[in-house]
Amino acid sequence: MLAKCANPSCTTEFKYFRHGRLFEFNLHMNSCYDGFPPQKGAKRELFWLCHDCSRKLTLQCDGGQIVPVPRRAREHRAA
């Protein structure tokens, strides 16, 4: 079960799904991926970023681990 925010520098405890953003990754041996369908023997695992962290960060696989990375700012152009 999720216990806290997936950002290692954040101490926010998980209480409700609606207070943040949920991510699903497949873990297989020493690797992770978010593609589907999952490989045979892969374990599906959920990660959560709290509301504050999810506004600035997203999660991705890096070297077989799930790590927080900065979100790219979306550029909005006037039509």
N, C-alpha and C positions, 0 to 999 in steps of 0.2 A: 504494500500500500504506500501511497505517496505520503511523505512525512513533512517535507519542506520544499521551498523554492529550489529549482535546479541550479540556480546561480550560487556558486560556492561562497561568494562574499555576502549573500543575503541570508538573514535568519528568519524570514517570514515562514510561519508554519502553515501547512495546508489545512484548510477547513472546508471550503466550498469550491466546486469546479468553476462557478461563475465569477470568482474573484481572481482571475488570472487567465492563463492560456495553457491548454493541454497539448502535448506533442506525443506522437506515437512513433516508435522506432522498433525495428527488428534487430535483435542481437543474435549473432551466430559466431560461435567460437570467440575469436578476439577481434571481431569486426562488427560494425553496425551499419545499417542502411535504412532508408525510409521508403524503398521501393516495394511494390507489390507485384505478384504474390510473394509471400515470404519463402525463403529457401527452406528445404526440408531440414528440420531440426532447429530452426530459428525460434527464438523466444520473443514474443511481443512484449514490449515494456512501455509504460506511460511515464512521461516526465511533465512537470508542471512549473511554469514561471508565474510568480505572483503578478498582480496587476501593475505595480510600479516597474518591475523588471521587464515585463512583457512589452511595455511601451518603448523601451530602449533596446531590448535584446531579442534574439531568436535563438533556437538551438540547432546545431548541426553535428554531423559525425566528423570527427577529426582524429586520425590515428587509432581508430577502434573505440574511441570514447565519445560521449555526448558532451559537447562544450557550448557555453553561451557565447554568441558573437553579436556585434552591433547590427541592428536592423538598418537597412539602407533607407535613407529618406526618399520618399516619393516626390518627384517633381511634378507640380501641377502648373500647367500652362493655361492661360486664358485662351478661349477659342476665338 
